């Protein structure tokens, strides 16, 4: 039972990360994730998966946050 709860917590965490990426992308003026990914040399299909809640490596997240001009502290504020 505990493993199932941990798995659900992880999925929820990744979904929240994806929603935050989408929020900050739109805030940066990119209405379409494909334009943002293309302009910042990020795989468009993979970036779309990140916004949908796919697992993301920290170095990739750092690159994306830098492109969005968002600090990690600002990005993670309020995410549980």
N, CA, C and O atoms as a Tinker XYZ file with bonds, in Angstrom:
   320  protein
     1  N      0.824000   -1.200000    0.000000    73     2
     2  CA     0.000000    0.000000    0.000000    64     1     3
     3  C      0.865000    1.259000    0.000000    63     2     4     5
     4  O      0.566000    2.222000   -0.707000    81     3
     5  N      1.942000    1.250000    0.797000    73     3     6
     6  CA     2.809000    2.427000    0.886000    64     5     7
     7  C      3.456000    2.739000   -0.456000    63     6     8     9
     8  O      3.588000    3.907000   -0.823000    81     7
     9  N      3.865000    1.699000   -1.198000    73     7    10
    10  CA     4.483000    1.932000   -2.505000    64     9    11
    11  C      3.516000    2.597000   -3.470000    63    10    12    13
    12  O      3.911000    3.472000   -4.241000    81    11
    13  N      2.252000    2.191000   -3.435000    73    11    14
    14  CA     1.239000    2.786000   -4.311000    64    13    15
    15  C      1.041000    4.264000   -3.966000    63    14    16    17
    16  O      0.894000    5.099000   -4.859000    81    15
    17  N      1.038000    4.583000   -2.669000    73    15    18
    18  CA     0.888000    5.976000   -2.241000    64    17    19
    19  C      2.095000    6.794000   -2.677000    63    18    20    21
    20  O      1.942000    7.929000   -3.130000    81    19
    21  N      3.295000    6.230000   -2.547000    73    19    22
    22  CA     4.501000    6.940000   -2.972000    64    21    23
    23  C      4.482000    7.182000   -4.474000    63    22    24    25
    24  O      4.874000    8.249000   -4.947000    81    23
    25  N      4.021000    6.176000   -5.222000    73    23    26
    26  CA     3.927000    6.311000   -6.674000    64    25    27
    27  C      2.941000    7.419000   -7.044000    63    26    28    29
    28  O      3.208000    8.209000   -7.950000    81    27
    29  N      1.817000    7.481000   -6.354000    73    27    30
    30  CA     0.831000    8.528000   -6.613000    64    29    31
    31  C      1.384000    9.904000   -6.241000    63    30    32    33
    32  O      1.150000   10.880000   -6.954000    81    31
    33  N      2.115000    9.984000   -5.132000    73    31    34
    34  CA     2.737000   11.245000   -4.725000    64    33    35
    35  C      3.727000   11.719000   -5.778000    63    34    36    37
    36  O      3.784000   12.908000   -6.094000    81    35
    37  N      4.508000   10.788000   -6.322000    73    35    38
    38  CA     5.490000   11.138000   -7.349000    64    37    39
    39  C      4.799000   11.636000   -8.612000    63    38    40    41
    40  O      5.234000   12.619000   -9.211000    81    39
    41  N      3.726000   10.963000   -9.019000    73    39    42
    42  CA     2.987000   11.397000  -10.206000    64    41    43
    43  C      2.400000   12.790000   -9.999000    63    42    44    45
    44  O      2.439000   13.626000  -10.902000    81    43
    45  N      1.861000   13.035000   -8.819000    73    43    46
    46  CA     1.295000   14.345000   -8.508000    64    45    47
    47  C      2.394000   15.415000   -8.519000    63    46    48    49
    48  O      2.189000   16.513000   -9.038000    81    47
    49  N      3.546000   15.095000   -7.952000    73    47    50
    50  CA     4.675000   16.028000   -7.940000    64    49    51
    51  C      5.093000   16.381000   -9.369000    63    50    52    53
    52  O      5.274000   17.556000   -9.689000    81    51
    53  N      5.245000   15.373000  -10.223000    73    51    54
    54  CA     5.647000   15.615000  -11.610000    64    53    55
    55  C      4.568000   16.382000  -12.377000    63    54    56    57
    56  O      4.885000   17.215000  -13.225000    81    55
    57  N      3.304000   16.106000  -12.083000    73    55    58
    58  CA     2.209000   16.853000  -12.716000    64    57    59
    59  C      2.284000   18.327000  -12.315000    63    58    60    61
    60  O      2.071000   19.212000  -13.145000    81    59
    61  N      2.586000   18.584000  -11.055000    73    59    62
    62  CA     2.743000   19.962000  -10.579000    64    61    63
    63  C      3.920000   20.653000  -11.254000    63    62    64    65
    64  O      3.839000   21.833000  -11.597000    81    63
    65  N      5.011000   19.922000  -11.446000    73    63    66
    66  CA     6.177000   20.478000  -12.160000    64    65    67
    67  C      5.748000   20.877000  -13.571000    63    66    68    69
    68  O      6.066000   21.973000  -14.032000    81    67
    69  N      5.032000   19.995000  -14.249000    73    67    70
    70  CA     4.560000   20.277000  -15.610000    64    69    71
    71  C      3.661000   21.495000  -15.664000    63    70    72    73
    72  O      3.776000   22.318000  -16.572000    81    71
    73  N      2.770000   21.611000  -14.698000    73    71    74
    74  CA     1.869000   22.768000  -14.659000    64    73    75
    75  C      2.644000   24.056000  -14.418000    63    74    76    77
    76  O      2.314000   25.097000  -14.985000    81    75
    77  N      3.669000   23.989000  -13.581000    73    75    78
    78  CA     4.503000   25.174000  -13.331000    64    77    79
    79  C      5.277000   25.559000  -14.584000    63    78    80    81
    80  O      5.394000   26.743000  -14.898000    81    79
    81  N      5.806000   24.571000  -15.302000    73    79    82
    82  CA     6.517000   24.862000  -16.553000    64    81    83
    83  C      5.589000   25.577000  -17.534000    63    82    84    85
    84  O      5.968000   26.566000  -18.162000    81    83
    85  N      4.392000   25.069000  -17.649000    73    83    86
    86  CA     3.410000   25.676000  -18.556000    64    85    87
    87  C      3.077000   27.106000  -18.116000    63    86    88    89
    88  O      3.024000   28.016000  -18.944000    81    87
    89  N      2.856000   27.299000  -16.825000    73    87    90
    90  CA     2.546000   28.623000  -16.285000    64    89    91
    91  C      3.654000   29.621000  -16.623000    63    90    92    93
    92  O      3.377000   30.705000  -17.136000    81    91
    93  N      4.904000   29.259000  -16.338000    73    91    94
    94  CA     6.018000   30.188000  -16.574000    64    93    95
    95  C      6.306000   30.366000  -18.061000    63    94    96    97
    96  O      6.756000   31.434000  -18.476000    81    95
    97  N      6.053000   29.328000  -18.877000    73    95    98
    98  CA     6.225000   29.489000  -20.324000    64    97    99
    99  C      5.239000   30.532000  -20.835000    63    98   100   101
   100  O      5.611000   31.428000  -21.593000    81    99
   101  N      3.978000   30.410000  -20.418000    73    99   102
   102  CA     2.964000   31.381000  -20.860000    64   101   103
   103  C      3.265000   32.773000  -20.318000    63   102   104   105
   104  O      3.073000   33.769000  -21.016000    81   103
   105  N      3.735000   32.843000  -19.084000    73   103   106
   106  CA     4.097000   34.119000  -18.484000    64   105   107
   107  C      5.231000   34.789000  -19.265000    63   106   108   109
   108  O      5.306000   36.015000  -19.339000    81   107
   109  N      6.113000   33.964000  -19.849000    73   107   110
   110  CA     7.223000   34.484000  -20.654000    64   109   111
   111  C      6.778000   34.887000  -22.052000    63   110   112   113
   112  O      7.583000   35.380000  -22.842000    81   111
   113  N      5.491000   34.679000  -22.365000    73   111   114
   114  CA     4.974000   35.140000  -23.643000    64   113   115
   115  C      4.887000   34.080000  -24.725000    63   114   116   117
   116  O      4.623000   34.400000  -25.884000    81   115
   117  N      5.105000   32.825000  -24.366000    73   115   118
   118  CA     5.019000   31.739000  -25.344000    64   117   119
   119  C      3.666000   31.052000  -25.198000    63   118   120   121
   120  O      3.443000   30.315000  -24.237000    81   119
   121  N      2.771000   31.287000  -26.139000    73   119   122
   122  CA     1.452000   30.663000  -26.052000    64   121   123
   123  C      1.520000   29.191000  -26.454000    63   122   124   125
   124  O      0.656000   28.403000  -26.069000    81   123
   125  N      2.531000   28.822000  -27.220000    73   123   126
   126  CA     2.666000   27.461000  -27.718000    64   125   127
   127  C      3.978000   26.867000  -27.214000    63   126   128   129
   128  O      5.033000   27.481000  -27.375000    81   127
   129  N      3.928000   25.685000  -26.610000    73   127   130
   130  CA     5.153000   25.072000  -26.065000    64   129   131
   131  C      6.158000   24.745000  -27.160000    63   130   132   133
   132  O      7.363000   24.746000  -26.910000    81   131
   133  N      5.678000   24.464000  -28.377000    73   131   134
   134  CA     6.588000   24.103000  -29.454000    64   133   135
   135  C      7.490000   25.280000  -29.839000    63   134   136   137
   136  O      8.670000   25.082000  -30.129000    81   135
   137  N      6.951000   26.498000  -29.844000    73   135   138
   138  CA     7.772000   27.681000  -30.149000    64   137   139
   139  C      8.853000   27.863000  -29.086000    63   138   140   141
   140  O     10.016000   28.121000  -29.397000    81   139
   141  N      8.443000   27.724000  -27.832000    73   139   142
   142  CA     9.407000   27.868000  -26.744000    64   141   143
   143  C     10.520000   26.827000  -26.872000    63   142   144   145
   144  O     11.701000   27.165000  -26.790000    81   143
   145  N     10.146000   25.572000  -27.070000    73   143   146
   146  CA    11.138000   24.499000  -27.171000    64   145   147
   147  C     12.069000   24.740000  -28.359000    63   146   148   149
   148  O     13.286000   24.604000  -28.233000    81   147
   149  N     11.503000   25.095000  -29.503000    73   147   150
   150  CA    12.307000   25.323000  -30.704000    64   149   151
   151  C     13.297000   26.469000  -30.496000    63   150   152   153
   152  O     14.476000   26.336000  -30.825000    81   151
   153  N     12.829000   27.578000  -29.959000    73   151   154
   154  CA    13.692000   28.746000  -29.773000    64   153   155
   155  C     14.787000   28.515000  -28.734000    63   154   156   157
   156  O     15.793000   29.224000  -28.724000    81   155
   157  N     14.593000   27.527000  -27.860000    73   155   158
   158  CA    15.571000   27.273000  -26.805000    64   157   159
   159  C     16.293000   25.949000  -26.973000    63   158   160   161
   160  O     16.886000   25.425000  -26.030000    81   159
   161  N     16.236000   25.410000  -28.197000    73   159   162
   162  CA    16.975000   24.200000  -28.550000    64   161   163
   163  C     16.659000   23.025000  -27.620000    63   162   164   165
   164  O     17.556000   22.329000  -27.144000    81   163
   165  N     15.371000   22.825000  -27.377000    73   163   166
   166  CA    14.885000   21.715000  -26.564000    64   165   167
   167  C     13.993000   20.870000  -27.469000    63   166   168   169
   168  O     13.227000   21.410000  -28.266000    81   167
   169  N     14.088000   19.567000  -27.351000    73   167   170
   170  CA    13.240000   18.676000  -28.148000    64   169   171
   171  C     11.773000   19.029000  -27.919000    63   170   172   173
   172  O     11.287000   18.993000  -26.788000    81   171
   173  N     11.080000   19.368000  -28.988000    73   171   174
   174  CA     9.663000   19.763000  -28.856000    64   173   175
   175  C      8.805000   18.637000  -28.285000    63   174   176   177
   176  O      8.041000   18.872000  -27.350000    81   175
   177  N      8.911000   17.402000  -28.830000    73   175   178
   178  CA     8.072000   16.343000  -28.252000    64   177   179
   179  C      8.403000   16.076000  -26.774000    63   178   180   181
   180  O      7.508000   15.835000  -25.964000    81   179
   181  N      9.682000   16.122000  -26.439000    73   179   182
   182  CA    10.070000   15.856000  -25.050000    64   181   183
   183  C      9.598000   16.974000  -24.132000    63   182   184   185
   184  O      9.133000   16.709000  -23.023000    81   183
   185  N      9.711000   18.217000  -24.579000    73   183   186
   186  CA     9.249000   19.319000  -23.744000    64   185   187
   187  C      7.743000   19.209000  -23.487000    63   186   188   189
   188  O      7.274000   19.471000  -22.380000    81   187
   189  N      7.001000   18.823000  -24.511000    73   187   190
   190  CA     5.565000   18.615000  -24.344000    64   189   191
   191  C      5.277000   17.568000  -23.277000    63   190   192   193
   192  O      4.321000   17.697000  -22.511000    81   191
   193  N      6.102000   16.537000  -23.232000    73   191   194
   194  CA     5.943000   15.494000  -22.211000    64   193   195
   195  C      6.231000   16.051000  -20.822000    63   194   196   197
   196  O      5.563000   15.690000  -19.853000    81   195
   197  N      7.229000   16.933000  -20.727000    73   195   198
   198  CA     7.533000   17.530000  -19.413000    64   197   199
   199  C      6.335000   18.308000  -18.891000    63   198   200   201
   200  O      5.987000   18.202000  -17.715000    81   199
   201  N      5.709000   19.080000  -19.752000    73   199   202
   202  CA     4.536000   19.850000  -19.326000    64   201   203
   203  C      3.372000   18.933000  -18.966000    63   202   204   205
   204  O      2.493000   19.318000  -18.194000    81   203
   205  N      3.361000   17.732000  -19.517000    73   203   206
   206  CA     2.298000   16.769000  -19.216000    64   205   207
   207  C      2.605000   15.951000  -17.960000    63   206   208   209
   208  O      1.777000   15.154000  -17.519000    81   207
   209  N      3.805000   16.151000  -17.379000    73   207   210
   210  CA     4.127000   15.464000  -16.135000    64   209   211
   211  C      5.146000   14.348000  -16.246000    63   210   212   213
   212  O      5.271000   13.538000  -15.327000    81   211
   213  N      5.884000   14.284000  -17.358000    73   211   214
   214  CA     6.923000   13.262000  -17.498000    64   213   215
   215  C      8.110000   13.598000  -16.588000    63   214   216   217
   216  O      8.341000   14.756000  -16.240000    81   215
   217  N      8.845000   12.564000  -16.218000    73   215   218
   218  CA    10.024000   12.752000  -15.384000    64   217   219
   219  C     11.037000   13.616000  -16.139000    63   218   220   221
   220  O     11.156000   13.520000  -17.361000    81   219
   221  N     11.756000   14.447000  -15.413000    73   219   222
   222  CA    12.702000   15.380000  -16.023000    64   221   223
   223  C     14.000000   15.367000  -15.234000    63   222   224   225
   224  O     13.985000   15.341000  -14.003000    81   223
   225  N     15.111000   15.385000  -15.937000    73   223   226
   226  CA    16.405000   15.443000  -15.267000    64   225   227
   227  C     16.646000   16.858000  -14.754000    63   226   228   229
   228  O     16.181000   17.835000  -15.340000    81   227
   229  N     17.365000   16.947000  -13.673000    73   227   230
   230  CA    17.607000   18.261000  -13.067000    64   229   231
   231  C     18.369000   19.197000  -13.989000    63   230   232   233
   232  O     18.075000   20.392000  -14.027000    81   231
   233  N     19.343000   18.684000  -14.732000    73   231   234
   234  CA    20.096000   19.577000  -15.628000    64   233   235
   235  C     19.204000   20.114000  -16.742000    63   234   236   237
   236  O     19.397000   21.240000  -17.200000    81   235
   237  N     18.226000   19.315000  -17.184000    73   235   238
   238  CA    17.282000   19.774000  -18.192000    64   237   239
   239  C     16.343000   20.817000  -17.597000    63   238   240   241
   240  O     16.063000   21.839000  -18.224000    81   239
   241  N     15.861000   20.557000  -16.391000    73   239   242
   242  CA    14.999000   21.530000  -15.719000    64   241   243
   243  C     15.742000   22.848000  -15.529000    63   242   244   245
   244  O     15.167000   23.917000  -15.733000    81   243
   245  N     17.006000   22.783000  -15.143000    73   243   246
   246  CA    17.804000   23.986000  -14.950000    64   245   247
   247  C     17.911000   24.777000  -16.255000    63   246   248   249
   248  O     17.774000   26.000000  -16.254000    81   247
   249  N     18.154000   24.081000  -17.359000    73   247   250
   250  CA    18.258000   24.734000  -18.674000    64   249   251
   251  C     16.938000   25.433000  -19.029000    63   250   252   253
   252  O     16.939000   26.558000  -19.528000    81   251
   253  N     15.827000   24.762000  -18.767000    73   251   254
   254  CA    14.514000   25.332000  -19.072000    64   253   255
   255  C     14.240000   26.553000  -18.193000    63   254   256   257
   256  O     13.765000   27.579000  -18.680000    81   255
   257  N     14.539000   26.440000  -16.906000    73   255   258
   258  CA    14.309000   27.576000  -16.000000    64   257   259
   259  C     15.157000   28.775000  -16.399000    63   258   260   261
   260  O     14.706000   29.918000  -16.323000    81   259
   261  N     16.372000   28.509000  -16.820000    73   259   262
   262  CA    17.253000   29.599000  -17.273000    64   261   263
   263  C     16.651000   30.290000  -18.494000    63   262   264   265
   264  O     16.673000   31.517000  -18.594000    81   263
   265  N     16.114000   29.500000  -19.420000    73   263   266
   266  CA    15.486000   30.061000  -20.625000    64   265   267
   267  C     14.244000   30.867000  -20.263000    63   266   268   269
   268  O     13.930000   31.860000  -20.920000    81   267
   269  N     13.541000   30.441000  -19.219000    73   267   270
   270  CA    12.337000   31.147000  -18.778000    64   269   271
   271  C     12.656000   32.326000  -17.858000    63   270   272   273
   272  O     11.770000   33.102000  -17.499000    81   271
   273  N     13.933000   32.451000  -17.481000    73   271   274
   274  CA    14.381000   33.507000  -16.565000    64   273   275
   275  C     13.663000   33.406000  -15.213000    63   274   276   277
   276  O     13.197000   34.395000  -14.649000    81   275
   277  N     13.599000   32.156000  -14.719000    73   275   278
   278  CA    12.965000   31.858000  -13.434000    64   277   279
   279  C     13.995000   31.162000  -12.561000    63   278   280   281
   280  O     14.675000   30.240000  -13.010000    81   279
   281  N     14.111000   31.599000  -11.321000    73   279   282
   282  CA    15.050000   30.947000  -10.403000    64   281   283
   283  C     14.434000   29.640000   -9.899000    63   282   284   285
   284  O     13.212000   29.515000   -9.832000    81   283
   285  N     15.276000   28.672000   -9.545000    73   283   286
   286  CA    14.737000   27.438000   -8.958000    64   285   287
   287  C     13.905000   27.716000   -7.707000    63   286   288   289
   288  O     12.887000   27.062000   -7.478000    81   287
   289  N     14.333000   28.676000   -6.907000    73   287   290
   290  CA    13.593000   29.017000   -5.686000    64   289   291
   291  C     12.184000   29.495000   -6.022000    63   290   292   293
   292  O     11.210000   29.085000   -5.390000    81   291
   293  N     12.089000   30.366000   -7.024000    73   291   294
   294  CA    10.775000   30.871000   -7.434000    64   293   295
   295  C      9.925000   29.741000   -8.018000    63   294   296   297
   296  O      8.730000   29.645000   -7.738000    81   295
   297  N     10.551000   28.893000   -8.828000    73   295   298
   298  CA     9.834000   27.818000   -9.489000    64   297   299
   299  C      9.240000   26.825000   -8.478000    63   298   300   301
   300  O      8.087000   26.416000   -8.611000    81   299
   301  N     10.025000   26.447000   -7.481000    73   299   302
   302  CA     9.581000   25.415000   -6.542000    64   301   303
   303  C      8.759000   25.949000   -5.375000    63   302   304   305
   304  O      8.229000   25.172000   -4.581000    81   303
   305  N      8.652000   27.253000   -5.270000    73   303   306
   306  CA     7.876000   27.828000   -4.157000    64   305   307
   307  C      6.434000   27.341000   -4.238000    63   306   308   309
   308  O      5.751000   27.545000   -5.242000    81   307
   309  N      5.984000   26.697000   -3.170000    73   307   310
   310  CA     4.606000   26.234000   -3.087000    64   309   311
   311  C      4.356000   24.845000   -3.640000    63   310   312   313
   312  O      3.238000   24.340000   -3.540000    81   311
   313  N      5.375000   24.208000   -4.227000    73   311   314
   314  CA     5.195000   22.837000   -4.712000    64   313   315
   315  C      5.505000   21.888000   -3.572000    63   314   316   317
   316  O      6.526000   22.018000   -2.897000    81   315
   317  N      4.617000   20.937000   -3.366000    73   315   318
   318  CA     4.825000   19.937000   -2.310000    64   317   319
   319  C      5.104000   18.600000   -2.915000    63   318   320
   320  O      5.307000   17.625000   -2.191000    81   319
